[in-house]
Amino acid sequence: MSLATLERAILAGARVVFKNPKLRLKDIQEWQTTEIEAYTGEVVAHVKDPGVYVAIKVEMDKRKS
């Protein structure tokens, strides 16, 4: 699996988890296979399919609080 393929899988999973179909790759602040600490103004969630944690800005999170 190439890095581009992995990034597309992470993006597709993040769109589902954060319920934002307009999420772009450049909207992802950080992704890691281990848990991430959320900084001010960020939200972190686990994307199960590729098995990574993804951090995005709070404004991009469309889940109900």
C-alpha positions, -999 to +999 in steps of 0.1 A: +000+000+000+014+033-010+012+064+012-013+081-012-036+050-009-033+051+029-041+088+030-072+083+009-083+055+032-078+077+062-097+106+046-126+083+036-128+070+072-125+104+087-154+117+066-176+089+080-165+093+117-167+131+117-199+131+096-185+156+072-185+145+035-167+178+025-137+170+047-104+174+027-070+159+032-056+193+041-082+196+069-066+168+087-042+183+112-025+150+122-029+113+121-010+085+140-014+048+148-011+056+185-034+079+205-031+116+199-035+144+224-060+170+212-047+206+212-068+237+217-093+239+188-089+203+177-109+171+180-094+136+179-113+104+169-103+068+160-108+058+124-112+020+126-107+010+089-071+020+086-067+019+124-054+054+130-063+084+152-071+115+133-071+151+146-091+179+128-102+214+137-134+216+158-152+236+130-148+206+107-165+181+131-202+178+122-211+152+148-238+163+173-222+173+206 
